[in-house]
Amino acid sequence: MRRIRRHAPLLVVAIVTLGASSAWAATAPSNESVVENAIAQSPILARAPSSLTPALSTVTPSNLLNLQGSGMANDCNPFGNPSLVNNPTPCWLGSTTASRVVVAFGDSSMGNWLPVLASAMKSANYKLAAFIFPGCPTLYPVPGSVSTPLTVTMAAQCTKYRSNVPAAIAALHPTAVIVSRLATGWSGNLTIDAAQWRTTFARVAPAGAKRFMLMSTPNLPHVNIPVCVGLNHTIDQCSPRYNVKSTSHADDYYSEMMRDINSAKVLSVPLISTYQWFCQLGHPGVNVCPAVIKNYLVYVDEEHITTAYMQFIAPAVTDALRAAGFK
C-alpha cells in the first residue's frame, strides 16, 4: 500500500537501540506489505464471508476476554483480586528465562498486543512482564482529564493499583517500558493528554528504562462490530472510519492518532505507529479500517482486537519492534 505524501508525519517509528546483541534472524522484507495488501484488498462494499476466524458464534459475552489478548493475562488481572491490587504481580511471557526484562503496562489496549509482544520478545530473548488491568485506564489522571474506570467498584481498586504498581515495576529493573491506551476516553485537550502521559511515564518507567508508546488502535464507538457483521451489513458499514479533516476528538480515529503523535513529540518518547496494520490510510477516498481483513474478524466489540488477527500481523509488528531496538 502506498502512503500518499500528506500522511507521512503519521509514520512515527521508534529508533532507540536497546542493546547490541540480536537474537532475531533476518525477516522477510514483505511482512509489512503482506498486511497492507490484505487491508487494501478487503472488499469493504461486500458482506463478510460466511467463514470467519474467530467464528461469529464464538463471540459471546462470556468468551470475549478469551478471544482477545487480555485473556493471556487472566492470572494476573487485578480486578476482583485484592492481593493483586495490593501487590501487583505480572504475567510472565516472552523468553521467561531471559535476563533482560521489558514491561508492558496498560489497560485492555495493551492487552490487545500481548500475543504479538509475547512472540516478538521470545524471539529477541527478552522476558516480558505484563501488568494489565482491563477497565482501569492506562494514563494516570491529571486535573482536567476525563478517563475513569468502568465501574464505581473498579474505581477504588484502580486507584490503589496505580499507587502500588510503580514499586512492583521498579523492582524488576526493566530495560524498557511499553505503554498503550485505548483510543477512547480523553478530554480533547492535547496539553492535558501530554500531561497525563508525562505523569504516567514518571510513575511506571524507572530511571534508566527506555520508554515507548504504542499508538492506539481504531474504534467504532457505541457499535458492537461482530453484531453488525452478523446482521449481514457490508463490511464498510461495520468498520471504524477516520477523517483527515476531523476536528472532533470523540469519534474519529484520525484525531486520536494525531493526539498520540503530539504527546510522543512533546515528551520525546518513541511512538510505534499501528494504524498501518488496520486501516486503508493512503488510499484517496477510502477512509476505512475494515472490520474484516482476509477471513479474520478484526474486533470482538467496538475497540478490542481478536487474537487471531493479531497473530496474522505478528510478523510485521515484530519487524517494527526490531527496528525500534528490541534485538
C-alpha positions in Angstrom: 0.0 0.0 0.0 1.5 3.3 -1.0 1.2 6.1 1.6 0.5 9.4 0.0 2.9 12.2 1.0 0.5 14.2 3.1 0.2 11.4 5.6 3.9 10.9 6.0 4.0 12.6 9.5 1.8 9.8 10.8 4.5 7.2 10.4 6.5 7.7 13.6 9.0 4.9 14.1 10.8 4.2 17.3 14.5 4.0 16.7 16.1 3.8 20.1 18.6 1.0 20.4 18.3 -1.2 23.5 21.3 -3.4 23.0 24.0 -4.6 20.7 23.2 -8.3 20.6 20.4 -9.7 18.4 18.5 -13.0 18.8 16.4 -12.1 15.8 17.0 -13.9 12.5 16.7 -11.8 9.3 13.0 -11.4 8.4 11.4 -11.1 5.0 11.0 -7.5 3.9 7.5 -8.3 2.7 5.9 -8.7 6.1 4.6 -5.2 6.1 3.4 -5.4 2.5 1.5 -8.6 3.2 -0.6 -6.9 5.9 -1.1 -3.7 3.9 -2.1 -5.5 0.8 -4.6 -7.6 2.7 -6.1 -4.4 4.1 -6.2 -2.7 0.7 -7.9 -5.7 -0.8 -10.6 -6.0 1.8 -13.9 -6.0 -0.1 -15.4 -3.2 2.1 -18.6 -2.9 0.0 -19.4 -6.6 0.2 -20.7 -8.6 3.1 -18.4 -10.6 5.3 -17.6 -14.2 4.2 -19.5 -16.9 6.0 -16.4 -18.4 7.4 -14.6 -16.1 9.8 -11.8 -16.5 12.3 -12.8 -16.4 15.0 -16.3 -17.5 14.1 -19.1 -15.1 14.9 -20.8 -17.8 17.0 -17.9 -17.8 19.5 -18.1 -14.0 20.1 -20.3 -14.2 23.2 -20.1 -12.0 26.3 -18.7 -14.9 28.4 -16.0 -15.6 25.8 -14.9 -12.0 24.9 -11.8 -12.0 27.1 -10.6 -15.3 25.7 -10.8 -14.0 22.2 -8.6 -11.0 22.8 -5.0 -10.6 24.0 -6.0 -9.6 27.5 -7.1 -13.2 28.0 -3.4 -14.1 28.2 -3.2 -12.0 31.4 -6.2 -13.6 33.3 -3.9 -15.0 36.0 -2.6 -11.5 36.9 -5.8 -9.5 36.3 -6.2 -7.3 39.5 -9.9 -6.8 39.1 -11.7 -8.5 41.9 -8.4 -9.8 43.3 -7.3 -7.7 46.3 -4.0 -9.5 46.6 -3.0 -8.3 43.1 -4.3 -4.8 43.7 -2.2 -4.5 46.9 0.8 -6.4 45.5 0.7 -6.1 41.6 2.3 -9.2 40.0 2.9 -9.5 36.3 2.2 -12.4 34.0 5.5 -13.6 32.5 5.6 -14.0 28.8 8.2 -14.0 26.1 11.5 -15.7 26.9 10.8 -16.4 30.6 14.4 -17.4 31.3 16.0 -14.3 29.8 17.8 -11.7 32.0 16.5 -8.6 30.2 13.0 -7.5 31.2 10.5 -5.5 29.2 7.4 -4.2 30.9 4.1 -4.0 29.1 1.8 -1.7 31.1 -1.8 -0.6 30.5 -5.4 -1.4 30.3 -7.0 -3.8 27.8 -5.5 -1.8 24.9 -2.1 -3.1 26.0 -3.8 -6.4 26.5 -4.6 -6.4 22.7 -0.9 -6.5 22.0 0.2 -9.4 24.3 0.0 -12.1 21.6 2.4 -10.2 19.4 4.6 -8.9 22.1 5.0 -12.3 23.7 6.1 -13.8 20.4 8.4 -10.9 19.5 10.1 -10.8 22.9 10.6 -14.5 22.9 12.4 -14.3 19.6 14.6 -11.4 20.8 15.3 -13.1 24.1 13.5 -10.7 26.4 11.4 -11.6 29.4 8.0 -9.8 29.1 6.3 -8.6 32.3 2.7 -7.9 31.6 0.9 -5.5 34.0 -2.6 -5.5 32.5 -5.7 -4.2 34.3 -8.6 -4.2 31.8 -11.0 -1.4 32.7 -8.5 0.7 34.7 -7.4 3.5 32.3 -3.7 3.3 31.4 -3.0 7.0 31.9 -2.7 8.4 35.4 -5.3 11.2 35.9 -4.3 14.9 36.0 -6.5 17.9 36.5 -8.9 18.2 33.6 -8.6 14.6 32.4 -11.7 12.5 31.8 -10.5 8.9 31.8 -12.4 7.0 34.5 -12.6 3.3 35.5 -15.5 1.3 34.0 -17.4 0.9 37.3 -17.6 2.5 40.7 -16.4 -0.7 42.3 -13.4 -0.7 40.0 -12.5 2.9 40.8 -11.2 2.2 44.3 -9.2 -0.9 43.0 -7.8 1.1 40.1 -6.7 4.0 42.4 -4.9 1.6 44.8 -3.4 -0.4 42.0 -2.0 2.7 40.4 -0.3 3.6 43.7 1.2 0.2 44.1 2.3 -0.8 40.6 5.3 1.6 40.3 7.2 -0.2 43.0 6.4 -3.6 41.5 7.8 -2.4 38.1 10.8 -0.7 39.6 11.8 -3.9 41.4 12.2 -5.7 38.1 14.8 -3.2 36.8 13.3 -3.3 33.3 15.3 -2.5 30.2 12.2 -0.8 28.6 8.6 0.0 29.4 6.0 -0.1 26.6 2.7 1.7 27.3 -0.6 1.8 25.3 -4.0 3.2 25.9 -7.4 2.8 24.4 -8.3 5.4 21.7 -11.5 6.5 23.5 -11.8 8.4 26.8 -9.9 11.7 26.6 -10.7 15.3 27.0 -9.8 16.5 23.6 -7.2 18.8 25.1 -3.7 17.9 23.7 -2.0 19.7 26.6 -3.9 17.7 29.2 -3.2 14.4 27.3 0.5 15.1 27.2 0.5 15.9 30.9 -1.2 12.5 31.5 1.5 10.7 29.5 4.2 12.6 31.4 2.7 11.7 34.7 2.2 8.1 33.7 5.8 7.5 32.5 7.1 9.3 35.6 5.3 6.7 37.7 5.8 3.4 35.7 9.1 3.8 33.9 12.0 3.7 36.3 15.2 5.7 35.7 17.3 4.1 33.0 14.4 2.2 31.3 13.7 3.1 27.7 10.1 4.5 27.2 7.9 3.6 24.3 4.3 4.4 23.3 2.2 2.1 21.1 -0.3 4.1 19.1 -4.0 3.5 19.9 -5.9 1.1 17.7 -9.1 2.0 15.8 -12.5 2.0 17.4 -16.2 2.4 16.4 -17.9 4.0 19.4 -21.2 2.5 20.6 -21.2 -0.2 17.8 -20.7 -3.9 18.5 -18.8 -4.7 15.4 -19.4 -8.5 15.4 -23.1 -8.0 15.9 -23.1 -5.6 13.0 -21.2 -8.1 10.8 -23.6 -10.8 11.9 -26.6 -8.7 10.7 -25.2 -9.1 7.2 -24.3 -5.4 6.7 -21.5 -4.6 4.4 -18.0 -4.6 5.9 -17.9 -0.8 5.3 -21.0 -0.3 7.5 -19.4 -2.1 10.4 -15.9 -0.6 10.2 -14.2 2.2 12.1 -13.5 5.2 9.9 -11.3 8.3 10.0 -11.5 11.8 8.6 -8.3 13.7 8.0 -10.2 17.0 8.3 -11.8 15.9 11.6 -12.0 18.4 14.5 -13.9 16.0 16.7 -11.9 14.2 19.4 -14.8 12.0 20.4 -15.5 9.7 17.5 -12.7 9.9 15.0 -9.6 7.7 14.8 -7.5 10.3 12.9 -7.8 12.8 15.7 -6.8 10.1 18.1 -3.7 9.2 16.0 -2.7 12.9 16.0 -3.2 13.0 19.7 -0.7 10.2 20.2 1.7 11.8 17.8 1.5 15.1 19.6 2.1 13.6 23.1 5.0 11.5 21.8 6.6 14.6 20.3 6.1 16.7 23.4 7.6 14.0 25.6 10.3 13.0 23.1 9.2 9.4 23.6 9.4 7.0 20.6 5.9 6.2 19.2 5.4 2.9 17.3 2.7 3.6 14.8 0.0 1.0 14.4 -2.6 2.4 12.0 -1.0 0.8 9.0 -1.8 -2.6 10.3 -5.6 -1.8 10.5 -6.5 1.0 8.1 -6.6 1.8 4.4 -4.8 5.1 5.1 -3.1 6.4 1.9 -5.9 5.4 -0.5 -7.6 8.6 -1.6 -11.3 8.5 -0.8 -11.0 5.3 1.3 -11.1 6.1 4.9 -11.9 2.8 6.4 -10.3 0.4 9.0 -12.0 -2.8 7.8 -13.9 -4.9 10.3 -12.9 -8.0 8.3 -9.5 -8.5 6.7 -8.9 -11.6 4.7 -11.1 -14.0 6.7 -10.2 -12.5 10.0 -12.7 -10.8 12.2 -10.6 -7.9 13.5 -12.7 -6.8 16.5 -14.5 -8.6 19.3 -16.5 -5.4 20.2 -16.2 -1.7 19.4 -12.4 -1.5 20.1 -10.7 -4.7 21.2 -8.7 -6.8 18.7 -9.1 -10.5 18.2 -6.1 -12.7 19.0 -6.5 -14.3 15.6 -5.9 -11.0 13.7 -3.0 -10.1 16.0 -1.4 -13.4 15.1 -1.8 -12.5 11.4 0.0 -9.2 11.7 2.6 -10.6 14.1 5.5 -10.7 11.6 5.0 -7.1 10.6 4.8 -6.0 14.2 7.9 -8.0 15.1 9.8 -6.2 12.3 8.7 -2.8 13.7 9.8 -3.8 17.2 13.1 -4.9 15.9 13.5 -1.6 14.1 12.7 0.1 17.4 15.6 -1.6 19.0 14.3 -4.7 20.6 17.1 -7.0 19.4 
